[in-house]
Amino acid sequence: MQQMLKLPLESSHEIPPFLPLEAPASAEIQTARPGPKGAPPETAPDDGSEDFDWSDAEAVVVPAQPAIAVYFNPRGEIVIRQEAQFHPDEDHFVYVGRKNLRPLIERLQQIDCG
């Protein structure tokens, strides 16, 4: 069973209202951060997010990729499982015996270090 991390709620911070409850439909919604206690929220600067290009290789440092899980199966093998792109029955699996784990890790480290 997976343990969940529980964070305590801090009740000393007030959340300031950003728009009136009945804001007109044309009201501009801005990203805001609470200011010091009692001060109005600060609005975030224009970051150009409307024109962002996800194909910009210099800006995207972690491209989208299928999730990877590593765990032991009931036979004691290490399973490296990659999430399927289109259908859950298409996950990819690599099974590694425990005695082969260290050589695999060492090779991956060699590849990483160039």
N, CA, C and O atoms as a DFTB+ gen file, in Angstrom:
456 C
 N C O
     1  1       0.831      -1.181       0.000
     2  2       0.000       0.000       0.000
     3  2       0.878       1.247       0.000
     4  3       1.864       1.325       0.733
     5  1       0.515       2.202      -0.813
     6  2       1.303       3.421      -0.962
     7  2       0.923       4.408       0.135
     8  3      -0.259       4.609       0.412
     9  1       1.931       5.027       0.762
    10  2       1.675       6.012       1.788
    11  2       1.500       7.367       1.145
    12  3       2.170       7.694       0.166
    13  1       0.601       8.151       1.695
    14  2       0.351       9.489       1.187
    15  2       1.021      10.486       2.115
    16  3       1.012      10.317       3.334
    17  1       1.594      11.513       1.539
    18  2       2.198      12.587       2.297
    19  2       1.114      13.574       2.667
    20  3       0.422      14.093       1.791
    21  1       0.955      13.844       3.964
    22  2      -0.052      14.787       4.425
    23  2       0.647      16.049       4.895
    24  3       1.539      16.003       5.742
    25  1       0.237      17.156       4.344
    26  2       0.812      18.435       4.723
    27  2      -0.152      19.165       5.641
    28  3      -1.358      19.154       5.394
    29  1       0.353      19.806       6.707
    30  2      -0.542      20.542       7.595
    31  2      -1.063      21.791       6.896
    32  3      -0.334      22.441       6.146
    33  1      -2.294      22.114       7.138
    34  2      -2.873      23.328       6.592
    35  2      -2.506      24.495       7.484
    36  3      -2.564      24.391       8.709
    37  1      -2.137      25.581       6.885
    38  2      -1.789      26.769       7.646
    39  2      -2.979      27.715       7.624
    40  3      -3.324      28.265       6.579
    41  1      -3.596      27.899       8.765
    42  2      -4.787      28.725       8.834
    43  2      -4.470      30.192       9.050
    44  3      -5.380      31.020       9.072
    45  1      -3.174      30.538       9.213
    46  2      -2.827      31.925       9.486
    47  2      -2.811      32.778       8.224
    48  3      -2.710      34.002       8.316
    49  1      -2.909      32.164       7.048
    50  2      -2.877      32.918       5.800
    51  2      -4.292      33.132       5.292
    52  3      -5.072      32.190       5.151
    53  1      -4.602      34.378       5.023
    54  2      -5.884      34.682       4.429
    55  2      -5.734      34.643       2.923
    56  3      -4.705      35.056       2.388
    57  1      -6.750      34.152       2.236
    58  2      -6.727      34.139       0.786
    59  2      -7.549      35.333       0.322
    60  3      -8.766      35.366       0.505
    61  1      -6.876      36.321      -0.282
    62  2      -7.607      37.509      -0.685
    63  2      -8.475      37.223      -1.902
    64  3      -8.103      36.405      -2.744
    65  1      -9.621      37.881      -2.010
    66  2     -10.450      37.695      -3.206
    67  2      -9.779      38.382      -4.392
    68  3      -9.218      39.467      -4.245
    69  1      -9.835      37.759      -5.559
    70  2      -9.214      38.327      -6.742
    71  2     -10.236      38.975      -7.662
    72  3      -9.923      39.952      -8.343
    73  1     -11.435      38.455      -7.690
    74  2     -12.515      39.029      -8.485
    75  2     -13.773      39.051      -7.625
    76  3     -13.950      38.185      -6.768
    77  1     -14.640      40.021      -7.840
    78  2     -15.907      39.982      -7.106
    79  2     -16.685      38.736      -7.501
    80  3     -16.496      38.194      -8.590
    81  1     -17.557      38.287      -6.614
    82  2     -18.315      37.065      -6.891
    83  2     -19.107      37.168      -8.177
    84  3     -19.232      36.185      -8.908
    85  1     -19.638      38.330      -8.463
    86  2     -20.415      38.505      -9.679
    87  2     -19.654      39.388     -10.650
    88  3     -20.122      40.470     -11.006
    89  1     -18.489      38.937     -11.080
    90  2     -17.673      39.706     -12.012
    91  2     -18.318      39.701     -13.382
    92  3     -18.867      38.685     -13.806
    93  1     -18.257      40.828     -14.080
    94  2     -18.803      40.840     -15.435
    95  2     -18.054      39.853     -16.327
    96  3     -16.882      39.560     -16.090
    97  1     -18.729      39.348     -17.342
    98  2     -18.138      38.340     -18.228
    99  2     -16.873      38.845     -18.901
   100  3     -16.008      38.043     -19.256
   101  1     -16.743      40.141     -19.083
   102  2     -15.576      40.679     -19.777
   103  2     -14.412      40.953     -18.834
   104  3     -13.371      41.441     -19.273
   105  1     -14.567      40.647     -17.536
   106  2     -13.495      40.925     -16.578
   107  2     -12.261      40.115     -16.930
   108  3     -12.363      38.925     -17.228
   109  1     -11.097      40.748     -16.900
   110  2      -9.841      40.066     -17.208
   111  2      -9.356      39.348     -15.961
   112  3      -9.247      39.956     -14.896
   113  1      -9.065      38.062     -16.084
   114  2      -8.568      37.283     -14.954
   115  2      -7.056      37.266     -15.051
   116  3      -6.505      36.900     -16.090
   117  1      -6.374      37.660     -13.975
   118  2      -4.917      37.698     -13.951
   119  2      -4.401      36.725     -12.914
   120  3      -5.054      36.470     -11.902
   121  1      -3.213      36.179     -13.175
   122  2      -2.551      35.348     -12.183
   123  2      -2.089      36.267     -11.069
   124  3      -1.509      37.319     -11.339
   125  1      -2.335      35.890      -9.820
   126  2      -1.972      36.771      -8.710
   127  2      -1.369      35.981      -7.577
   128  3      -1.653      34.795      -7.411
   129  1      -0.527      36.648      -6.791
   130  2       0.058      36.073      -5.586
   131  2      -0.371      36.953      -4.426
   132  3      -0.415      38.175      -4.564
   133  1      -0.690      36.354      -3.280
   134  2      -1.038      37.196      -2.139
   135  2       0.147      38.071      -1.752
   136  3       1.287      37.607      -1.728
   137  1      -0.123      39.329      -1.449
   138  2       0.914      40.235      -0.981
   139  2       1.065      40.092       0.523
   140  3       0.455      39.205       1.120
   141  1       1.868      40.948       1.150
   142  2       1.982      40.917       2.608
   143  2       0.608      41.068       3.242
   144  3      -0.307      41.613       2.625
   145  1       0.463      40.598       4.446
   146  2      -0.836      40.592       5.119
   147  2      -1.495      41.969       5.029
   148  3      -0.912      42.975       5.433
   149  1      -2.697      41.999       4.501
   150  2      -3.455      43.228       4.375
   151  2      -3.184      43.973       3.085
   152  3      -3.927      44.899       2.761
   153  1      -2.141      43.609       2.324
   154  2      -1.829      44.293       1.075
   155  2      -2.557      43.615      -0.073
   156  3      -2.853      42.423       0.009
   157  1      -2.849      44.338      -1.130
   158  2      -3.505      43.707      -2.282
   159  2      -2.563      42.709      -2.948
   160  3      -1.346      42.828      -2.808
   161  1      -3.100      41.733      -3.668
   162  2      -2.241      40.744      -4.321
   163  2      -1.411      41.387      -5.418
   164  3      -1.818      42.371      -6.035
   165  1      -0.233      40.807      -5.650
   166  2       0.636      41.258      -6.730
   167  2       0.265      40.472      -7.980
   168  3       0.055      39.261      -7.906
   169  1       0.181      41.140      -9.124
   170  2      -0.118      40.418     -10.358
   171  2       1.187      39.934     -10.973
   172  3       2.219      40.597     -10.876
   173  1       1.123      38.770     -11.605
   174  2       2.316      38.194     -12.228
   175  2       2.649      38.974     -13.493
   176  3       1.742      39.446     -14.177
   177  1       3.932      39.119     -13.818
   178  2       4.300      39.822     -15.045
   179  2       3.895      39.014     -16.264
   180  3       3.693      37.802     -16.177
   181  1       3.777      39.687     -17.402
   182  2       3.453      39.012     -18.648
   183  2       4.597      38.065     -19.001
   184  3       5.729      38.510     -19.192
   185  1       4.319      36.769     -19.091
   186  2       5.371      35.798     -19.380
   187  2       5.309      35.275     -20.805
   188  3       6.059      34.365     -21.158
   189  1       4.441      35.825     -21.620
   190  2       4.355      35.403     -23.014
   191  2       3.805      34.002     -23.198
   192  3       4.044      33.382     -24.235
   193  1       3.076      33.488     -22.221
   194  2       2.612      32.106     -22.281
   195  2       1.603      31.865     -23.400
   196  3       1.417      30.724     -23.823
   197  1       0.961      32.903     -23.877
   198  2      -0.011      32.710     -24.957
   199  2       0.674      32.300     -26.257
   200  3       0.074      31.611     -27.082
   201  1       1.932      32.721     -26.447
   202  2       2.643      32.451     -27.690
   203  2       3.692      31.356     -27.538
   204  3       4.615      31.288     -28.349
   205  1       3.581      30.496     -26.527
   206  2       4.620      29.506     -26.273
   207  2       4.636      28.448     -27.365
   208  3       3.587      27.981     -27.809
   209  1       5.850      28.070     -27.799
   210  2       6.043      27.070     -28.843
   211  2       6.651      25.808     -28.225
   212  3       7.829      25.803     -27.870
   213  1       5.863      24.744     -28.095
   214  2       6.336      23.503     -27.487
   215  2       7.367      22.789     -28.344
   216  3       7.992      21.841     -27.868
   217  1       7.568      23.203     -29.582
   218  2       8.590      22.564     -30.413
   219  2       9.942      23.269     -30.291
   220  3      10.898      22.877     -30.960
   221  1      10.039      24.298     -29.451
   222  2      11.287      25.034     -29.232
   223  2      12.217      24.174     -28.373
   224  3      12.041      24.088     -27.157
   225  1      13.212      23.535     -29.013
   226  2      14.108      22.600     -28.323
   227  2      14.945      23.277     -27.238
   228  3      15.361      22.611     -26.290
   229  1      15.200      24.570     -27.350
   230  2      15.978      25.269     -26.323
   231  2      15.155      25.542     -25.072
   232  3      15.707      25.595     -23.973
   233  1      13.862      25.714     -25.218
   234  2      13.005      26.029     -24.073
   235  2      12.515      24.774     -23.359
   236  3      12.412      24.766     -22.133
   237  1      12.216      23.723     -24.099
   238  2      11.673      22.499     -23.511
   239  2      12.837      21.625     -23.066
   240  3      13.547      21.056     -23.895
   241  1      13.034      21.520     -21.749
   242  2      14.159      20.746     -21.228
   243  2      13.760      19.320     -20.844
   244  3      14.624      18.447     -20.763
   245  1      12.486      19.067     -20.609
   246  2      12.001      17.717     -20.313
   247  2      10.833      17.445     -21.257
   248  3       9.700      17.836     -20.975
   249  1      11.105      16.779     -22.374
   250  2      10.021      16.502     -23.314
   251  2       9.053      15.469     -22.747
   252  3       9.390      14.703     -21.844
   253  1       7.872      15.468     -23.289
   254  2       6.878      14.480     -22.860
   255  2       7.385      13.085     -23.175
   256  3       7.977      12.848     -24.228
   257  1       7.151      12.186     -22.274
   258  2       7.536      10.795     -22.493
   259  2       6.616       9.923     -21.665
   260  3       6.053      10.383     -20.672
   261  1       6.457       8.672     -22.060
   262  2       5.631       7.771     -21.259
   263  2       6.246       7.564     -19.873
   264  3       7.468       7.573     -19.724
   265  1       5.413       7.383     -18.885
   266  2       5.874       7.141     -17.513
   267  2       6.608       5.807     -17.432
   268  3       6.323       4.878     -18.187
   269  1       7.551       5.733     -16.507
   270  2       8.326       4.505     -16.293
   271  2       8.195       4.103     -14.826
   272  3       8.390       4.925     -13.931
   273  1       7.865       2.846     -14.589
   274  2       7.765       2.310     -13.230
   275  2       8.809       1.214     -13.058
   276  3       9.122       0.490     -14.004
   277  1       9.345       1.097     -11.849
   278  2      10.312       0.040     -11.532
   279  2       9.846      -0.625     -10.243
   280  3       9.620       0.048      -9.237
   281  1       9.704      -1.955     -10.275
   282  2       9.223      -2.678      -9.097
   283  2       9.620      -4.144      -9.198
   284  3      10.087      -4.597     -10.243
   285  1       9.432      -4.889      -8.102
   286  2       9.681      -6.333      -8.092
   287  2       8.387      -7.059      -8.427
   288  3       7.320      -6.682      -7.945
   289  1       8.478      -8.117      -9.264
   290  2       7.320      -8.964      -9.506
   291  2       7.340     -10.123      -8.504
   292  3       8.308     -10.257      -7.756
   293  1       6.307     -10.959      -8.468
   294  2       6.256     -12.061      -7.495
   295  2       7.408     -13.058      -7.619
   296  3       7.688     -13.771      -6.656
   297  1       8.088     -13.136      -8.775
   298  2       9.230     -14.044      -8.949
   299  2      10.532     -13.419      -8.486
   300  3      11.585     -14.044      -8.609
   301  1      10.490     -12.187      -7.949
   302  2      11.689     -11.527      -7.454
   303  2      12.502     -10.828      -8.528
   304  3      13.613     -10.368      -8.261
   305  1      11.962     -10.740      -9.745
   306  2      12.660     -10.032     -10.817
   307  2      12.353      -8.543     -10.724
   308  3      11.288      -8.140     -10.256
   309  1      13.298      -7.740     -11.176
   310  2      13.048      -6.309     -11.263
   311  2      12.315      -6.089     -12.581
   312  3      12.738      -6.577     -13.629
   313  1      11.225      -5.357     -12.516
   314  2      10.436      -5.064     -13.710
   315  2      10.577      -3.577     -14.011
   316  3      10.342      -2.734     -13.145
   317  1      10.961      -3.266     -15.235
   318  2      10.971      -1.892     -15.719
   319  2       9.814      -1.818     -16.712
   320  3       9.836      -2.466     -17.758
   321  1       8.820      -1.032     -16.376
   322  2       7.589      -0.985     -17.167
   323  2       7.370       0.423     -17.682
   324  3       7.426       1.390     -16.922
   325  1       7.122       0.533     -18.973
   326  2       6.858       1.833     -19.574
   327  2       5.399       1.907     -19.989
   328  3       4.864       1.000     -20.628
   329  1       4.776       3.001     -19.612
   330  2       3.362       3.232     -19.886
   331  2       3.093       3.248     -21.388
   332  3       3.853       3.831     -22.161
   333  1       2.007       2.605     -21.785
   334  2       1.611       2.584     -23.191
   335  2       1.166       3.973     -23.629
   336  3       0.646       4.754     -22.833
   337  1       1.375       4.261     -24.887
   338  2       0.975       5.561     -25.424
   339  2      -0.526       5.646     -25.676
   340  3      -1.145       6.673     -25.399
   341  1      -1.111       4.572     -26.200
   342  2      -2.488       4.668     -26.654
   343  2      -3.452       3.694     -25.995
   344  3      -4.654       3.957     -25.964
   345  1      -2.959       2.575     -25.465
   346  2      -3.857       1.563     -24.896
   347  2      -3.138       0.876     -23.734
   348  3      -1.971       0.511     -23.874
   349  1      -3.800       0.692     -22.595
   350  2      -3.119       0.110     -21.432
   351  2      -2.577      -1.294     -21.653
   352  3      -1.674      -1.715     -20.929
   353  1      -3.095      -2.032     -22.628
   354  2      -2.598      -3.383     -22.897
   355  2      -1.293      -3.362     -23.672
   356  3      -0.735      -4.422     -23.957
   357  1      -0.791      -2.176     -24.023
   358  2       0.423      -2.069     -24.817
   359  2       1.639      -1.638     -24.002
   360  3       2.652      -1.253     -24.586
   361  1       1.571      -1.692     -22.665
   362  2       2.738      -1.353     -21.849
   363  2       3.925      -2.220     -22.288
   364  3       3.753      -3.356     -22.728
   365  1       5.120      -1.662     -22.158
   366  2       6.342      -2.396     -22.493
   367  2       7.036      -2.801     -21.196
   368  3       7.081      -2.030     -20.237
   369  1       7.580      -4.026     -21.175
   370  2       8.199      -4.568     -19.976
   371  2       9.625      -5.018     -20.254
   372  3       9.923      -5.548     -21.324
   373  1      10.511      -4.800     -19.267
   374  2      11.856      -5.367     -19.278
   375  2      12.011      -6.055     -17.925
   376  3      11.789      -5.442     -16.881
   377  1      12.392      -7.329     -17.950
   378  2      12.582      -8.092     -16.725
   379  2      14.076      -8.298     -16.503
   380  3      14.793      -8.713     -17.413
   381  1      14.539      -8.007     -15.296
   382  2      15.956      -8.133     -14.975
   383  2      16.085      -8.973     -13.711
   384  3      15.502      -8.642     -12.679
   385  1      16.855     -10.067     -13.793
   386  2      17.122     -10.872     -12.607
   387  2      17.980     -10.080     -11.635
   388  3      18.787      -9.248     -12.049
   389  1      17.805     -10.336     -10.334
   390  2      18.563      -9.588      -9.319
   391  2      20.063      -9.632      -9.544
   392  3      20.752      -8.633      -9.337
   393  1      20.579     -10.787      -9.969
   394  2      22.026     -10.908     -10.154
   395  2      22.529     -10.026     -11.300
   396  3      23.725      -9.748     -11.389
   397  1      21.630      -9.589     -12.169
   398  2      22.008      -8.746     -13.304
   399  2      21.741      -7.255     -13.063
   400  3      22.010      -6.424     -13.931
   401  1      21.221      -6.930     -11.902
   402  2      20.872      -5.535     -11.632
   403  2      22.106      -4.634     -11.574
   404  3      22.125      -3.573     -12.197
   405  1      23.130      -5.046     -10.836
   406  2      24.336      -4.208     -10.714
   407  2      24.995      -3.957     -12.072
   408  3      25.326      -2.809     -12.368
   409  1      25.204      -4.992     -12.921
   410  2      25.787      -4.716     -14.243
   411  2      24.915      -3.765     -15.080
   412  3      25.440      -2.936     -15.823
   413  1      23.602      -3.884     -14.960
   414  2      22.711      -2.991     -15.694
   415  2      22.881      -1.547     -15.215
   416  3      22.996      -0.631     -16.029
   417  1      22.898      -1.348     -13.904
   418  2      23.066      -0.002     -13.347
   419  2      24.417       0.579     -13.755
   420  3      24.498       1.742     -14.150
   421  1      25.478      -0.224     -13.660
   422  2      26.813       0.255     -14.033
   423  2      26.857       0.677     -15.496
   424  3      27.455       1.698     -15.834
   425  1      26.231      -0.100     -16.354
   426  2      26.214       0.257     -17.784
   427  2      25.421       1.529     -18.027
   428  3      25.833       2.367     -18.828
   429  1      24.304       1.686     -17.361
   430  2      23.506       2.906     -17.508
   431  2      24.300       4.127     -17.039
   432  3      24.229       5.194     -17.649
   433  1      25.053       3.961     -15.956
   434  2      25.900       5.066     -15.466
   435  2      27.004       5.395     -16.468
   436  3      27.327       6.566     -16.671
   437  1      27.591       4.357     -17.103
   438  2      28.620       4.605     -18.121
   439  2      28.051       5.375     -19.288
   440  3      28.682       6.301     -19.797
   441  1      26.864       4.996     -19.712
   442  2      26.210       5.679     -20.825
   443  2      25.930       7.136     -20.451
   444  3      26.137       8.037     -21.263
   445  1      25.464       7.362     -19.232
   446  2      25.127       8.707     -18.771
   447  2      26.347       9.601     -18.691
   448  3      26.270      10.791     -18.997
   449  1      27.476       9.033     -18.280
   450  2      28.715       9.825     -18.122
   451  2      29.447      10.018     -19.444
   452  3      30.410      10.783     -19.508
   453  1      29.019       9.356     -20.468
   454  2      29.644       9.523     -21.777
   455  2      30.774       8.635     -21.933
   456  3      31.423       8.640     -22.979
